[in-house]
Amino acid sequence: MLYFIGAGSGDPELLTVKGKRIIDSSDVIIYTGSLVNKELFTDIKEDAKLINSASLSLDEVLDIIFDSTAKGLSVARVHTGDPSMYGAIREQMVALDKEGIEYEVIPGVSSVFAGAAAMKKEFTLPGVTQTLILTRMAGRTPVPEAESIENLAKIQASMAIFLSIASIDELAKKLMTSYPKDTPAAVVYKASWPDQKIIVSTLECIADNVKEADINKTALVYVGRFLADEFELSKLYDKHFSHEFREAKDARR
């Protein structure tokens, strides 16, 4: 049996209970050494085989999985964050399906949410936006034209941009084709890790701020008015708002 496990954003305590249980009991653990915190593996079995996949190709990873499962060994394929976000798991699943190998996906805490937690911000604020866009700039991996940064910026929603920090100048310019230049922007480097850094600025200044901080990888860019402090109160806890579990109180009292 193979398990795809979301390792979370970095802090070992953000690994799910289920994810930890499976990692600790697995015979073979394949992880991305450049991104996954090795502190996740302090309680694994003494005879477990720990394999860093950072330098391996897809075929090499699959060969390890096929060989291990053929021997009746349990395999944990550990991905950073949540495996459904830029995890490259579908290509592995297709190969596993062809070989008739069973697998399960265990979700993890994405860095996008760890970053919001670190900043103490909420993406969906009443009167500001109820939409969060998760995306990336086109690079060596292309992006559909309809999903270009310029097109997505027109929506004016909260946005979190992965895998684009190295092109922060270009990114800021593309965002400012629709977002006003004074729109709040932030960068969170290595969210939830001990060396986490947070930069809060505006779209006009964020590129310079990032360069001054010497951040060029392992960071997310956030943009939108959700980073500001002006918003309406939620209806959910409004005493004058009725719902299934509470009757509204008289607004005149």
CORJO-V418858 format. One record per residue. N is the residue number from 1. RES is the residue in three letters. D_FIRST is the distance of its C-alpha to the first C-alpha in whole Angstrom. Layout:
n=N res=RES d_first=D_FIRST
n=N res=RES d_first=D_FIRST
This chain:
n=1 res=MET d_first=0
n=2 res=LEU d_first=4
n=3 res=TYR d_first=7
n=4 res=PHE d_first=10
n=5 res=ILE d_first=13
n=6 res=GLY d_first=16
n=7 res=ALA d_first=18
n=8 res=GLY d_first=21
n=9 res=SER d_first=25
n=10 res=GLY d_first=25
n=11 res=ASP d_first=26
n=12 res=PRO d_first=24
n=13 res=GLU d_first=25
n=14 res=LEU d_first=24
n=15 res=LEU d_first=20
n=16 res=THR d_first=19
n=17 res=VAL d_first=19
n=18 res=LYS d_first=15
n=19 res=GLY d_first=14
n=20 res=LYS d_first=16
n=21 res=ARG d_first=14
n=22 res=ILE d_first=11
n=23 res=ILE d_first=12
n=24 res=ASP d_first=15
n=25 res=SER d_first=12
n=26 res=SER d_first=10
n=27 res=ASP d_first=10
n=28 res=VAL d_first=11
n=29 res=ILE d_first=12
n=30 res=ILE d_first=13
n=31 res=TYR d_first=16
n=32 res=THR d_first=19
n=33 res=GLY d_first=22
n=34 res=SER d_first=25
n=35 res=LEU d_first=24
n=36 res=VAL d_first=22
n=37 res=ASN d_first=23
n=38 res=LYS d_first=23
n=39 res=GLU d_first=24
n=40 res=LEU d_first=20
n=41 res=PHE d_first=19
n=42 res=THR d_first=22
n=43 res=ASP d_first=20
n=44 res=ILE d_first=17
n=45 res=LYS d_first=17
n=46 res=GLU d_first=20
n=47 res=ASP d_first=18
n=48 res=ALA d_first=15
n=49 res=LYS d_first=15
n=50 res=LEU d_first=17
n=51 res=ILE d_first=17
n=52 res=ASN d_first=19
n=53 res=SER d_first=19
n=54 res=ALA d_first=22
n=55 res=SER d_first=24
n=56 res=LEU d_first=21
n=57 res=SER d_first=21
n=58 res=LEU d_first=18
n=59 res=ASP d_first=18
n=60 res=GLU d_first=18
n=61 res=VAL d_first=15
n=62 res=LEU d_first=13
n=63 res=ASP d_first=15
n=64 res=ILE d_first=13
n=65 res=ILE d_first=10
n=66 res=PHE d_first=10
n=67 res=ASP d_first=12
n=68 res=SER d_first=9
n=69 res=THR d_first=7
n=70 res=ALA d_first=10
n=71 res=LYS d_first=11
n=72 res=GLY d_first=8
n=73 res=LEU d_first=7
n=74 res=SER d_first=5
n=75 res=VAL d_first=6
n=76 res=ALA d_first=9
n=77 res=ARG d_first=11
n=78 res=VAL d_first=14
n=79 res=HIS d_first=17
n=80 res=THR d_first=20
n=81 res=GLY d_first=21
n=82 res=ASP d_first=20
n=83 res=PRO d_first=17
n=84 res=SER d_first=19
n=85 res=MET d_first=22
n=86 res=TYR d_first=23
n=87 res=GLY d_first=19
n=88 res=ALA d_first=19
n=89 res=ILE d_first=16
n=90 res=ARG d_first=17
n=91 res=GLU d_first=17
n=92 res=GLN d_first=14
n=93 res=MET d_first=13
n=94 res=VAL d_first=15
n=95 res=ALA d_first=14
n=96 res=LEU d_first=10
n=97 res=ASP d_first=12
n=98 res=LYS d_first=15
n=99 res=GLU d_first=12
n=100 res=GLY d_first=11
n=101 res=ILE d_first=7
n=102 res=GLU d_first=6
n=103 res=TYR d_first=6
n=104 res=GLU d_first=8
n=105 res=VAL d_first=11
n=106 res=ILE d_first=13
n=107 res=PRO d_first=17
n=108 res=GLY d_first=19
n=109 res=VAL d_first=23
n=110 res=SER d_first=24
n=111 res=SER d_first=27
n=112 res=VAL d_first=29
n=113 res=PHE d_first=29
n=114 res=ALA d_first=30
n=115 res=GLY d_first=33
n=116 res=ALA d_first=34
n=117 res=ALA d_first=34
n=118 res=ALA d_first=35
n=119 res=MET d_first=38
n=120 res=LYS d_first=39
n=121 res=LYS d_first=39
n=122 res=GLU d_first=38
n=123 res=PHE d_first=37
n=124 res=THR d_first=38
n=125 res=LEU d_first=42
n=126 res=PRO d_first=44
n=127 res=GLY d_first=47
n=128 res=VAL d_first=45
n=129 res=THR d_first=42
n=130 res=GLN d_first=39
n=131 res=THR d_first=37
n=132 res=LEU d_first=35
n=133 res=ILE d_first=34
n=134 res=LEU d_first=31
n=135 res=THR d_first=32
n=136 res=ARG d_first=33
n=137 res=MET d_first=35
n=138 res=ALA d_first=35
n=139 res=GLY d_first=35
n=140 res=ARG d_first=33
n=141 res=THR d_first=31
n=142 res=PRO d_first=33
n=143 res=VAL d_first=33
n=144 res=PRO d_first=35
n=145 res=GLU d_first=39
n=146 res=ALA d_first=39
n=147 res=GLU d_first=36
n=148 res=SER d_first=39
n=149 res=ILE d_first=40
n=150 res=GLU d_first=43
n=151 res=ASN d_first=42
n=152 res=LEU d_first=40
n=153 res=ALA d_first=42
n=154 res=LYS d_first=45
n=155 res=ILE d_first=43
n=156 res=GLN d_first=44
n=157 res=ALA d_first=41
n=158 res=SER d_first=39
n=159 res=MET d_first=37
n=160 res=ALA d_first=34
n=161 res=ILE d_first=34
n=162 res=PHE d_first=31
n=163 res=LEU d_first=31
n=164 res=SER d_first=35
n=165 res=ILE d_first=37
n=166 res=ALA d_first=38
n=167 res=SER d_first=40
n=168 res=ILE d_first=41
n=169 res=ASP d_first=45
n=170 res=GLU d_first=44
n=171 res=LEU d_first=42
n=172 res=ALA d_first=44
n=173 res=LYS d_first=47
n=174 res=LYS d_first=45
n=175 res=LEU d_first=44
n=176 res=MET d_first=48
n=177 res=THR d_first=49
n=178 res=SER d_first=48
n=179 res=TYR d_first=47
n=180 res=PRO d_first=51
n=181 res=LYS d_first=51
n=182 res=ASP d_first=51
n=183 res=THR d_first=48
n=184 res=PRO d_first=46
n=185 res=ALA d_first=43
n=186 res=ALA d_first=41
n=187 res=VAL d_first=38
n=188 res=VAL d_first=36
n=189 res=TYR d_first=35
n=190 res=LYS d_first=31
n=191 res=ALA d_first=31
n=192 res=SER d_first=30
n=193 res=TRP d_first=31
n=194 res=PRO d_first=34
n=195 res=ASP d_first=35
n=196 res=GLN d_first=35
n=197 res=LYS d_first=38
n=198 res=ILE d_first=39
n=199 res=ILE d_first=42
n=200 res=VAL d_first=44
n=201 res=SER d_first=47
n=202 res=THR d_first=48
n=203 res=LEU d_first=47
n=204 res=GLU d_first=50
n=205 res=CYS d_first=49
n=206 res=ILE d_first=46
n=207 res=ALA d_first=45
n=208 res=ASP d_first=48
n=209 res=ASN d_first=47
n=210 res=VAL d_first=43
n=211 res=LYS d_first=45
n=212 res=GLU d_first=47
n=213 res=ALA d_first=44
n=214 res=ASP d_first=42
n=215 res=ILE d_first=39
n=216 res=ASN d_first=38
n=217 res=LYS d_first=34
n=218 res=THR d_first=31
n=219 res=ALA d_first=33
n=220 res=LEU d_first=33
n=221 res=VAL d_first=37
n=222 res=TYR d_first=38
n=223 res=VAL d_first=41
n=224 res=GLY d_first=42
n=225 res=ARG d_first=45
n=226 res=PHE d_first=42
n=227 res=LEU d_first=43
n=228 res=ALA d_first=46
n=229 res=ASP d_first=48
n=230 res=GLU d_first=49
n=231 res=PHE d_first=48
n=232 res=GLU d_first=48
n=233 res=LEU d_first=47
n=234 res=SER d_first=45
n=235 res=LYS d_first=46
n=236 res=LEU d_first=43
n=237 res=TYR d_first=45
n=238 res=ASP d_first=48
n=239 res=LYS d_first=51
n=240 res=HIS d_first=52
n=241 res=PHE d_first=49
n=242 res=SER d_first=48
n=243 res=HIS d_first=45
n=244 res=GLU d_first=43
n=245 res=PHE d_first=43
n=246 res=ARG d_first=47
n=247 res=GLU d_first=50
n=248 res=ALA d_first=52
n=249 res=LYS d_first=55
n=250 res=ASP d_first=58
n=251 res=ALA d_first=58
n=252 res=ARG d_first=62
n=253 res=ARG d_first=62
